[in-house]
Amino acid sequence: MLTIRTGAGSPFGRKVRIGVSVLGLDGKVKIEAASTQDTCDPIRQQNPLGKVPALLLDDGTALFDSPVILEYLDHLAGGGRILPKDPKARFEALRLEALADGILDASVLIVYEGRYRAPQKHEQAWLDLQAGKVERALAALEAAPPGLDAPPNVGQITLACALGYRDFRFEGHWRKDHPKLVGWLDAFAARVPAFATTTPPPS
C-alpha cells in the first residue's frame, strides 16, 4: 500500500488527500502523520527538503511535491481523470494549479513571518509583497472563475485548498470582495465530500 506523509494543517497535503478520494484510491493509499518540525521525523530523509506531502511507493521511492504526487495518482487511476488528456484542457488545469499554488506559497510565507519572527521584527515590505500576490490572483479568479469538472481537475482541487487555507489561517477575509469565488467554493464543497472530511483541525 502507498503511504502519504503529511500534516493535518498542510494545504498541500490536503490537495493530495482530496485527489486520493476523488480518484477512488482510498483503498490503495494510507495517510500517515508527519512533522516538519521534529528533527527525528523521517520526512527529512524521505524528502531532503523536509516538506510535506511525500508519497512513499512500494519500492521505497518517495515522490514530492504535491503536483508530482497528483500526477502520479492520476496515472495510477488510469490517467486523464484529474489531469486532462486534451492539451488545451490540460494546460488550463496546470495553469490554474500554478496560480492557486502561488496563493498558497505566499499565504504560507505570511503565516511563517508571524510564527517565526517577533512582531517588532516583522518586515512589512515583505508581507505586503506576499499579500499583493494573493490579492492579484484572487482578483483575476473573481473576474473569471474557473469551471468545475467531474471529477475536479488538479487546478480546481488546488484552488479549493487555497481558498480553504485562507479561511483556516486568515479568517476568511477574502470572502467579502470575492462573491463569485465564494459561490464556486460552495459548489466545489457540495460536489466533493472530501473537501469537508479533510478540513484541518482548529489550531
Buried (B, 14 or more C-beta within 10 A) or exposed (E): EBBBBBBBBBBBBBBBBBBBBBBEBEEEBEBEEBEBEEEEBEBBEBBEEBBBBBBBEEEEEBBBBBBEBBBBBBEBBEEEBBBBEEEEBBEBBBEBBEBBBBBBBBBBBBBEBEEEEEEEEEEEEEBEEBBEBBBBBBEEBBEEBBEBBEBBBBBBBBBBBBBBBBBBBBEEEBBEEBEEBBEBBEEBBEBBEBBEEBBBEEE
